[in-house]
Amino acid sequence: MSKLHLYLSFRHDSKSKTGRQSAHEKYHGNLSVHPTVNRIHHPFHKKSCILSQNDHKKAGSPLPSYRQFRIIDRLDGVRLLWSLLKNPHPDVKASAAWALCPCIQNAKDAGEMVRCFVGGLELIVNLLKSDNKEVLASVCAAITNIAKDQENLAAITDLGVVPLLSKLANTNNDKLRRHLAEAISRCCMWGRNRVAFGEYKAVAPLVRYLKSNDANVHRATAQALYQLSEDADNCITIHENGAVKNKSPIPKPVIFKLLLGMIGSSDQDLQEAAAGCISNIRRLALAIDKARYT
């Protein structure tokens, strides 16, 4: 065989091997997921606790593709992540909760997947009693995703998620504020949870979130206030806590100024939530005026 034929044969074999390898990776996704999940299997010693904290972040951030999620799911990674919410280390708990968020988002039947973990919902609701701000923020984010399923939302409501979320409302941490407001907004969509948040005094502190400098906090808070303002008593609370007394005997409704400014935002979700909140407050005011003069 000539040198030319040998060279061409070698090139063909190399291309075929590379092609087969690329096709395999394309089909099976990112193979680095395998060692990540394998290390999560053994988190209960000092070195592995540090590893598992980083591995949870790998599993959950950046947002994995559906194919990568299928690999994690096939290797029982979601159950392992959920079990690590029992880990005594707050950093591991927080990382596991953050990692669960994209897993729930990517699951085809996320509601059923979450319900199949015995005691899983009770475990994550009880983590709202933590003193660690990062744990609380990550758990609120996980609850926001879990509550997208109505059956799960009903279950966590029965487990007392409303009073536990309400207790966290008086916080100055913007990261926690954002995810707490998102969780409250989502939990309002079941039964009388809107009324319950008002009864547990969660509405007034949320109004103060609008003075934050974080645009993400504004968006989440406006959405929460929109949902809460569907209840008449909450509308009154929002209006009263958004009124700041000055030298004039008439209180100035600062809440409207803040919400009107958000209507002019380039963020469509923020626009709609702010407009909806103002609409609910004005509708109640008009109904009161109509009742007064008829």
Secondary structure, DSSP 8 states (H G I E B T S, - for coil): --HHHHHHHHHHHHHHHHHHHHHHHHHH--TTHHHHHHHHT---SHHHHHHHHHHHHHHHSS---HHHHHHHHHTTHHHHHHHGGG-S-HHHHHHHHHHHHHHHHH-TTHHHHHHTSTTHHHHHHHGGG-S-HHHHHHHHHHHHHHTTSHHHHHHHHHTTHHHHHHHT-S---HHHHHHHHHHHHHHTTSTTHHHHHHHTT-HHHHHHGGG-S-HHHHHHHHHHHHHHTTSHHHHHHHHHHTEE--SSSS-EEHHHHHHHHHHTSS-HHHHHHHHHHHHHHHHHHHHHHHHHT-
